[in-house]
C-alpha cells in the first residue's frame, strides 16, 4: 500500500499533494494512513509541493468570506466524501480519479484565491453620505456623497479608479509607487501630494492643493517626465492652486483656472459653494445630498450661471435663491422640485 502511493510519477506529485491536503483537512489520519503520507512526503520535492498546496488551502479559509471560495472548499470536501475517504489511496483507478478531482478543485481554488487577494477594494457613499477612508499605504481619501471608487495596491503602484462622484486624496509619499487615479478618459499621476478629482456633467475636474500632479489621457502609459510634460500633447502638469476642467471625449482643450481653494473644499463640511457654476452641474451636486431631486424642464437652463453658498441637501433654499436671481420658477412634484422658465 505504501509502495503504491510513493511510486507515483513526479508529474502527478503536485496533484497528489492537493489530495493529501484535502484528506488532512478532514481530520486525523489512521496509523496506516500516516505511514503512507510520511513515505510519500519523504520523496524528493514532495514536501515543498505539499507546503504549497497547504498554503492555498489554509489561505482560502482565512479569507473565506468570499462566496466563491466557500463554494470551492465545499466542493472539494463533498467530492472527497462522495468518493470514500477511507478507500481513496487503494487501487490506481480510484487514486487517479481522486488525484484529478483534487487537482482540479485546488487549482481553481488557487487561481480564485490569487484574484481575491489582489482584487480592488471598493469604496462607495450614498445620497447625503460622506466618508473618509484610510488606504493601505496610509493615504487618505475623502469621498463626497454618491461617490464610488476602486483601489488596488500593488508592489509597483497604487491605482484608483473613480467611477462617479468626487474624492479628495492626501497621498502618502512613496516615490517607488506612483499614485494614479483613472477618471473618465483621464489619468492623474501623483507621488506624494493633495488633490481632488470629480466626474460631473460629462467633465473631469482636478484641483491640486499641494505637490504636483500630471493629467493625461487614460491610454497614455508612457513614463512621466516633468520637464517635458508641457511639450507632450494631451498632458498637463498642474501646480498648487490650479484646477483643470476637461470635457470627456472632446477635442476642446482643457481649461486651467485658479479657484478659491478654501471654497472648493466646502463640501467636506457640508456646504456647496458655487462660483459662476453652470446650473446643470450645480443641480447634479445638490442632488447628491437629497432623496428628493431637482430636475430641469428645459436642458438649456443648464447653462445659467449660479453663485452662492448652500447647505448640502437643502433643495428648497437653492431653488428659492435661483428664482430670485434668474427668470426661473420652482414647482414642487412628488419626487422633488422642477425648475422651469417663468
N, C-alpha and C positions, 0 to 999 in steps of 0.2 A: 504493500500500500504506500509506504513511504517512497519507495523507488518510483512508483507510478507518478507521484507529484514532482519529485526532484529532477526527473529526467525530461521535463518539459523543454522544448526548444526555446532558445533565447528570444525569438521573435514573438513568443507567447508570454514571456515573463511579465511584461507590463500589464497585460490583461489579467494574468493570474494574481498580480499584486492588487488589482482592483477587486478581484473576487475575495481574496483574503481580508481586505479592508472591510468589505460589506459583511463577511462572515463574523469577524471580530466585533463589529458594531452590534451584533445580535446578542452578545453576552459571552460568558466564559466558555472556552473550548474544553472538550473532554480530553483526558490524558493522551489518548492515541492521536487526537487531532493536533494537540500541542506538538507532539513528536513530528508529525507531518509538516506542520508550519515551520518548526525550527530547522528541520532538514532543508526545506525549500529556502528559508531565509539565509542559510549558510552558503548557498551557491553564490559565486561571484556576481556582483551587481544587483542581486535581488533585494538587499537591504535598502539600497538607495531608491529602487523602484517602489518598494513598499512605503517608504517615508513620503515620497511624492504623492502617492495615492491617498495616504492617511491625511496629509496636509489638506488636500482638496476636500476630502470627506468631512474633516473636522471644521474647516472654514465654512463649509456650506451650512453647518449647524450654528456657527457663531453669528452668521448674518441671515439666519433662516426666516426672517420676517418677510422676505420676498416670496410671493405665492409660487412662482415657478420653481424656485429652489426647494421649497417644501414638497412640491409635487414630484420632483425628480428623486429626492431622497425616499419618498413614499413608494415610488415606482420600483426603485432598487430593492427595497426591503420586501415589498409584496411579491416581486418576481422570485426573490430568494426563498420565501416561504412556500410559494406555489410549487417550485421545483424540488423541494425537500431538503431542508438544511442539513440533515444527518447523512444524506447519501450523495451530496454534491461532489465529493472527492473520489468516489468509487466508479471506475469504468471510464474509458476515454470518451465515448459518445456523450455521457452525461457531463463530464468535465468540459468538453468543448462547448456544449450548449450553455453551461454556466459561464464559461470564460467570455463567450460572445455577448451574453446578456449583461454581465457585469461591466465589461469594457465599454459597451455602447452607452450604458447609463452613466458611468463615471466620466467618460469623455464629454458627454453632453453637459454633465454637471460642471466639469472643469471649465468648459467654454462659457457656460452661463454665469458661473462664479466670477470669471475674469471680467465679463461685461458688467456684472453687478458692482464689483469693487471699483470699476473705473467709470461707472455711469455718471452723467452730470447730476449735480444736486439741484433740485428745483426750489425756487422761492416765488411766492405769489401773495399778493394782497388783494382784498376785495373792496367793494364800494365803501368809501369812508374810512378805510383802514390804512395805517402807515406802519412800517416795520423797519427796524434797524437790525441787520444781520452781520455777525462777525464771521468772516470766511476762514477757511482752514489755515490760510497763511497769515492771518492777523489783520488783513484788510477789512474795512467796514463798508457796508453797502446800505444806504438809506433809501427805502423804496416808498414811492408815492402810492396813493390809492390806485386800485385797478392796474397793478403792475405785475408782470411775470418775467422771470429770467432764469436761465440755466447756467450753472457754474461748474466748470471742470478744472480741477487742479492736477497738473501733471509735472513731471520732473523738469521738462524744458519750457514750460509756460503755464500761465494762468488765463483761462479762457472763459469769457462771459458772453452769453447771447441774450440780449434784451428783446423779448418777444413783443411786449407792448408796455406802454406807460412811461414812467420816468424813475431814474435811480441816480443817486449821487455816490461816488466811490472815493474813499480815502485809502489809497493804495499803500500797502507795506512795501518798503524798499527791498528789492531783490533784483539786482542788475542781471543776474543769470537767468531770470524767469520773467520775461515781459508779461505785462498785464494787458490783455486785449479785450475789447468789447465789440461784438458784432451787433449792429442795429440797422435794420432795413438792408440797404445795399452799401452800407458804410462799415469801415473797420477803424476803431480808435485804438491806438497803440500807446502804452504808457509804461513807466517803470515804477517810480515812487512819486505820487502826485495826488491832487484832489480835483475832481471834475464831475460833471453831471452829464447824463445822456438822456434824451427824451425822444420818443416817437409820437408825433402828434400832427394831425391834419396832413398826412402824407409827407411830412418833413422829418428830417433828423436834425436835432438841435444838440449842440455840445457846448458847454460852458466850462472854461478852465479857471480854477480858483488858485491853484498853486502848482508849481513844477512845469511840466511840458508834456504835451500830447501831440500825436500826429494823426490826422484824419485822412483816410484814403478810401479808395473803392474796395469793396469787400473782397474782390478776387485778386487784388494786388498783394501778393505774398512776398515780394522782394524785400531784402533786408532794409531796415531803416537807416538813413544817413541824414542826420540833422542838417549838415552843411549843404546837402544837395536837394532836400525836400522841396524847397521853393521852386526849383527848376523842373521838377517832375510833374507832368500834367496829372491832375486829379488828387494831388497830395497837398495838404495844408498843415503847416506847423504852427500850433497856437501858442501864444504867450499868455501869462496870467492876466485875467480880466477880459479875455476875448470870448465871444460867442460865435460859433459857426452855425448857420442855418442853411440847409440844402434840401431841395425837393428830391424825393426818391424817384429814380428812373427818369430824371430830367437832364437835359443838356445845359440848362441855365446855370451859370456859375454860382458857386456858393456865396452867401453874404456873410461878411465878418464884421461884427459890431462890438461895442464895449458897453454892456449893460451895467446897471447898478447891481453889484454883486450881492449886497445885503438884501435888496428886494427880490432878487432872483431865488433866494433861499427861504423866502417867507412861507412857502408851502410846508416846510418842515415844522413850523409852529402853528399850522392850521389856517394860515391866511394865504389868499391868492392875490397876487399883485399884478395888475395888467397895465402895461405902458405901451400905448399905441398898438395894442394887440388886435389882430383880426377877430371878429366876433365868432367865427367858426371854431377857432382853436380855444378861445375863452370859454365857449359853451362846452367844448369837449372836456376841458379841465374841471369846470364846475360839475359836470355830470359824474365825474369820478367819485364825488363825495355825497351823492344822494341817490336813494332808490327811485325817487321821482326824477324825471328827466326834462330838460329843456329841448324843444325842437324848433327849428327854423322852417316856417312855411315856405318861404322863398329862399332858395340857395344863395341868391345874390346878396341877401342880408349878411352873409358870412364875411363880406368884405368891409363891413362897418368897423371902424377902429374904436377900441374900447380902452378906457383908462380908469384906474381906481383900485382900491383895496377892498376885498370882500372876504367875509368869513366863509371858509370852505363848507359847502353844503347848503348855504343859505340862498336858495334859488330865488326866493321872493324878493329879497333885498337887491339881488343882482338884476332881476327883471325890472324892478321899480326904478333903479338908478339908470338903467339903459333907456327906459321910456322917457325919463326926464331930459336926457341929453340928445336923444335921436328920435326921428319920426317913426317910432315903432310903438306897439302896444302889446301887452301880455294878455293871454287868455288861459284861464285855468281849465285843464282837462283831467280826465280820470287818472292818468299816469304822470301828471306833472304840469308843465307850462308850455304854451305855444307862443312864439314870438312872431308877429306879423306886422305888416306896414299899417300905419294909421291912414 
